[in-house]
Amino acid sequence: MQAEVIFTRSRSCAEVIETLIGSAADSVQVALYRFNSPRLAAALEDARARGASVRLCLNYNDHYEENRAAQATLAGIGISFRISQGRHGSGSKMHHKFLVIDGHTVAAGSYNWTPESEERNYENLIVLRDPSLAAAYSNEFEALWNEGQAPGTLGKS
């Protein structure tokens, strides 16, 4: 296994994530609490345009306007996504922040995909290159995807 640790104190997590997404040949799976980075949205769009399967699970969260904007951005660039809540439904959070590339590389940590995380906060990201760890994260992503709801259907039966 290869591991790399990144801290925003000394390195851009967005740059690392952008590079990882740029390396995707087959698939990109992302679970995020917050997402409003134009730079990383563009990287996802590029991956989709190259033919990679790109899917996201977003938290249905208390950053309501930001959440709506993220959904509009993803829909506008043709990225498939689902909206998730936490284990107890409404009022609990899908608080993950991870990325799986091609079933062999994971990036996870405190880093939200936001300009605030990149420019103002102390954040961390660990990149793990190991298929068995990537499989565990991918399994969690699939569970979130299957439990999540399509855009515009949250709370409807």
Secondary structure, 3 states (H helix, E strand, C coil): CEEEEEECCCCCHHHHHHHHHHHCCCEEEEEECCECCHHHHHHHHHHHHCCCEEEEEEECCCCHHHHHHHHHHHHHCCCEEEEECECCECCCCCCCEEEEECCCEEEEECCCECHHHHHCCCCEEEEEECHHHHHHHHHHHHHHHHHCECCCCCCCC
